[in-house]
């Protein structure tokens, strides 16, 4: 399971994660479907999940996708 999917599950919904990160539900939807996000949001996701999903893990996933030309 991707870190973003795990974060949504922990927070209960896309809307809940969005509120915790200060973004729209649409932004979270884009993240779930391969959209990029900055390290700033990775840190907010870590805080929203009480560290269960780490910023390092999320940034590593982005790096892997970039290396594979997925983004």
matplotlib code that plots the C-alpha trace (Angstrom):
import matplotlib.pyplot as plt

x = [0.0, 1.4, 2.1, -0.7, -3.2, -2.1, -2.4, -5.9, -6.8, -5.3, -7.0, -10.3, -11.0, -9.4, -11.2, -9.8, -6.2, -6.8, -7.9, -4.9, -2.6, -4.3, -5.2, -8.4, -9.8, -9.1, -5.3, -5.4, -7.2, -4.5, -1.8, -3.5, -3.6, 0.1, 0.2, 3.3, 3.5, 6.3, 8.3, 6.3, 3.2, 5.0, 5.9, 2.3, 1.1, 3.6, 2.2, -1.4, -0.7, 1.2, 4.4, 2.8, 3.6, 6.9, 8.0, 11.1, 8.9, 6.8, 9.8, 11.4, 8.2, 8.3, 12.0, 11.3, 8.4, 10.6, 13.4, 10.9, 9.5, 6.1, 5.7]
y = [0.0, 3.4, 5.9, 8.2, 5.4, 4.4, 8.1, 8.3, 5.1, 6.3, 9.7, 8.1, 9.9, 12.0, 15.0, 14.4, 14.1, 17.2, 19.3, 18.1, 19.1, 22.4, 21.4, 20.4, 16.9, 17.2, 17.6, 14.4, 12.7, 13.8, 12.5, 9.1, 9.0, 9.8, 13.5, 15.1, 16.8, 18.7, 17.8, 20.4, 18.2, 15.0, 16.5, 17.5, 14.0, 12.6, 14.9, 14.0, 10.3, 10.7, 9.4, 6.2, 7.4, 9.2, 12.1, 10.1, 7.2, 9.5, 11.3, 7.9, 6.8, 10.0, 9.5, 5.9, 7.1, 9.8, 7.3, 5.0, 8.0, 7.6, 11.3]
z = [0.0, -0.9, 1.8, 0.6, 0.7, 4.1, 5.3, 4.0, 5.8, 9.0, 8.8, 7.8, 4.5, 1.8, 3.3, 6.8, 5.4, 3.3, 6.3, 8.3, 5.5, 4.6, 1.1, -0.8, -1.0, -4.7, -4.0, -2.0, -4.8, -7.2, -4.8, -4.7, -8.5, -9.1, -8.6, -7.1, -3.7, -2.0, 1.0, 2.9, 2.4, 3.1, 6.5, 7.1, 6.2, 8.7, 11.4, 10.4, 10.8, 14.1, 12.4, 11.1, 7.6, 7.5, 5.3, 4.4, 3.2, 1.1, -0.5, -1.2, -3.0, -5.1, -5.9, -7.1, -9.3, -10.8, -11.5, -13.2, -15.2, -13.6, -12.9]

ax = plt.figure().add_subplot(projection="3d")
ax.plot(x, y, z, "-o")
ax.set_aspect("equal")
plt.show()
